[in-house]
Amino acid sequence: MSAEIAEQEIAHEQEFVDRVYRQLEQSARNAEALAKEGHGRGRLGHEGGLVERDAMVFQAAKRLATLNAAHEGLVFGRLDLGDAADGPRYIGRIGLRDDNRDSMLVDWRAPAAAVFYQATAADPQGVVRRRVLRCAADKVVAVEDDLLDAERGEDLVVVGEGALMAQLSRARDRSMHSIVATIQAEQDKAIRAPGRGVVSISGGPGTGKTVVALHRAAYLLYSNRRRYESGGVLIVGPSGVFMRYIERVLPSLGETAVALRSLGEVVDGVKGTRHDDPAVADVKGAARMAELMRRTARQAVPGAPRDFRVFYRDDTIVLTGRDLSALRRQLLSGGKRNRQLPRVFSALVDAMWRQVRGERGRDRGREEFVDTMMGNVDFVEFARAWWPALDATDVLGWLRDPDLLARVGEGVVSQEDIALLSKSWSGAGDRARDYSVEDVALLDELRYQLGDVPESHEHDRDHEPDPLAHLVDEGRPEVTTVSDREYATGPRTSVRTEDDGYAHVLVDEAQDLTPMQWRMVGRRGRAASWTIVGDPAQSSWPVPREASRAREEALGDKPRHEFHLSTNYRNSKEIYDFAAAYAARVGLDADLPNAVRSTGLDPEERRVDDLEQGVRAAVVGLAGAVEGTVGIVVPAARRASVQGWLDTWDELGEDRLGGADARIAVLTGLDTKGLEFDGIVVVEPQEIESESATGRATLYVVLTRATQQMVTVSAG
Ligand SMILES: Nc1ncnc2c1ncn2[C@@H]1O[C@H](COP(=O)(O)OP(=O)(O)OP(=O)(O)O)[C@@H](O)[C@H]1O
């Protein structure tokens, strides 16, 4: 194939791409005009004007956002079909029509685009030639063809060596990119799977599970926009760094109505960023913690009055500790703690009225007794303190008291568990509200145990007017509506459990969710369809059976659809062979995909006398050898010291600045989950392996993160 012919083809495609961009601008102008008109109508003030305006402005703004997001690499595919009379079909990130309403560009998710991904030479499905256009901004820089039907395509020019290889060899930056142009047939099936029930996508490292799941989210939004945009789509991933890594994929596909949350951010209003030590994390994630939280949520409020005494007419009325415990149990048997707030006053007054024996008191009747108590400042204060509206963070705080922890933990968790939990919480001091990722699932458990504070229980007609009502109102959290969610760009502000549900829940790196995290995520997907992505061999949770039970409970009896991906698109063959040999050596039952790209560069295992100098040489070497990112992966115990070294290695310049998001960054094994780097330096792999009960799986994850080159460095 001569370069000249390739140039001609590129120039030809450029003409079409130019036309598409002109049309895009026209559409953007139309959307803007519509938005302006919408604002104008609002001002007219005629009936219904506001509603109409809101709808118009909203639609126009959304269309504008989509158009802006689509700007980069707008057109990426072309199909020449058997029936030449139809002309070529172009595929893009969004669909676009010309002024005559004729289709110029087919949205990649539309049924008419499916053959672009599914046609093969063995089964061309009417496609003669498939062409991928590679663009830089709005300029076509290369075209890559597959001739699928050699007979009918005799006259067609065929250019390029394959879009996929070109895409896989590109340098990595700190963001995942969309793969719309090169989705492979087995991936496409998982992306376009029907939106009902649970879609599980499994596969070994680098098989595209994450990127496929994200494209699936975009597909679902396209195929049933009303359901998924108003009900919301929640995407849960392992860490903040991971969420930043994937956050650009959906906007680049024109979708913004999605909540991306790391496991530490699933609960509105709290944020866990640090991890507990593995031993503590293992306890906090275990299923037995649910019972511990249930018991905690039923405890008397620490520091609240233990009894109450008042004189009424001829009687001394006393609510003893025992009375109050019985009342607490009685109220709790009627429903969740906060839900019972409207009943507290009557329950207390009833118990006290039973003690009114004197004639003067009885003669005046219960009503007067109630009125008197409502006006009694001491009583109202006592009742507020005895049964306040409780927040999960306050209740978790109770467990900082080792005695209380030991009391509620008895018979539920072991003595060792209690010691570990106590060390984690009672030592918190100033960090009392600095939650770990593992604490967040416990807070969620407590939220559901406590229940929401009723919105306006003062209107509750079945019960006495409640002097505590105003108290409750002060603390009433905001409630979000469906339209808030549609308009929302940032995190939701709701803290009510009833607003937690989504229409679709997508869990990435699902093999790592603890039982408590499954419970937390499961609550958000009771009525949802699900996409679950994972690879059991990469799991860092030590009790897989317990986690799968919790996962089954979260998913209920929803129908399951399984998809398996079998090609590793990330690692060079040399790197993946090394990792697979490690998995076999340490006895991991790994799902071994087929790595398709070879670089001729084997990983290196270096032994050095001076660890710092050895790591420095490896990092500087890789930073010069690869174009993209370099990850320095260290045992958790060495993280701070290696970061300190990196800070002093001035020859690396700006590339090491910016912490976890820099071109050259220090990460622990667990931090690397789901990420990838062009070059990886693994510091003391043996220590990473022995650092936790599931260290072998963690090291396997680490060994499967590099796209180009990998060096391990150990001292001695
Ligand atoms: N069809 C494709 N075309 C181009 N690149 C692809 C394709 N499929 C996957 N990739 C790339 O392969 C890399 C690995 O993908 P991804 O991170 O989604 O894999 P994964 O299965 O989630 O990996 P792991 O389980 O190891 O974290 C990414 O860079 C992704 O963009």
The ligand as an SDF file (V2000), in Angstrom:
LIG
                    3D

 31 33  0  0  0  0  0  0  0  0999 V2000
  -11.3000   -3.1070   22.6450 N   0  0  0  0  0  0  0  0  0  0  0  0
  -10.3220   -2.3820   23.1460 C   0  0  0  0  0  0  0  0  0  0  0  0
   -9.6840   -1.4760   22.3890 N   0  0  0  0  0  0  0  0  0  0  0  0
   -8.6720   -0.7430   22.8870 C   0  0  0  0  0  0  0  0  0  0  0  0
   -8.2440   -0.8140   24.1540 N   0  0  0  0  0  0  0  0  0  0  0  0
   -8.8310   -1.6910   24.9540 C   0  0  0  0  0  0  0  0  0  0  0  0
   -9.9020   -2.5270   24.4990 C   0  0  0  0  0  0  0  0  0  0  0  0
  -10.3050   -3.2830   25.5330 N   0  0  0  0  0  0  0  0  0  0  0  0
   -9.5320   -2.9580   26.5790 C   0  0  0  0  0  0  0  0  0  0  0  0
   -8.6430   -1.9980   26.2280 N   0  0  0  0  0  0  0  0  0  0  0  0
   -7.6340   -1.3630   27.0890 C   0  0  0  0  0  0  0  0  0  0  0  0
   -7.0480   -2.3480   27.8960 O   0  0  0  0  0  0  0  0  0  0  0  0
   -6.7180   -1.8060   29.1730 C   0  0  0  0  0  0  0  0  0  0  0  0
   -7.3000   -2.6500   30.2560 C   0  0  0  0  0  0  0  0  0  0  0  0
   -8.6820   -2.4310   30.3480 O   0  0  0  0  0  0  0  0  0  0  0  0
   -9.4390   -2.4340   31.7380 P   0  0  0  0  0  0  0  0  0  0  0  0
   -8.6940   -1.6230   32.7310 O   0  0  0  0  0  0  0  0  0  0  0  0
  -10.8500   -2.1160   31.4670 O   0  0  0  0  0  0  0  0  0  0  0  0
   -9.2700   -3.9810   32.0980 O   0  0  0  0  0  0  0  0  0  0  0  0
   -9.7760   -4.7770   33.3850 P   0  0  0  0  0  0  0  0  0  0  0  0
  -10.2490   -6.0790   32.8650 O   0  0  0  0  0  0  0  0  0  0  0  0
  -10.7380   -3.9480   34.1440 O   0  0  0  0  0  0  0  0  0  0  0  0
   -8.4300   -4.9610   34.1450 O   0  0  0  0  0  0  0  0  0  0  0  0
   -8.0760   -5.3690   35.6710 P   0  0  0  0  0  0  0  0  0  0  0  0
   -9.0270   -6.4190   36.1250 O   0  0  0  0  0  0  0  0  0  0  0  0
   -6.6980   -5.8970   35.5280 O   0  0  0  0  0  0  0  0  0  0  0  0
   -8.0940   -4.1170   36.4610 O   0  0  0  0  0  0  0  0  0  0  0  0
   -7.2200   -0.3780   29.1410 C   0  0  0  0  0  0  0  0  0  0  0  0
   -6.1700    0.4850   28.7630 O   0  0  0  0  0  0  0  0  0  0  0  0
   -8.2680   -0.3990   28.0610 C   0  0  0  0  0  0  0  0  0  0  0  0
   -8.4490    0.8670   27.4950 O   0  0  0  0  0  0  0  0  0  0  0  0
  1  2  1  0
  2  3  1  0
  2  7  2  0
  3  4  2  0
  4  5  1  0
  5  6  2  0
  6  7  1  0
  6 10  1  0
  7  8  1  0
  8  9  2  0
  9 10  1  0
 10 11  1  0
 11 12  1  0
 11 30  1  0
 12 13  1  0
 13 14  1  0
 13 28  1  0
 14 15  1  0
 15 16  1  0
 16 17  2  0
 16 18  1  0
 16 19  1  0
 19 20  1  0
 20 21  2  0
 20 22  1  0
 20 23  1  0
 23 24  1  0
 24 25  2  0
 24 26  1  0
 24 27  1  0
 28 29  1  0
 28 30  1  0
 30 31  1  0
M  END
$$$$
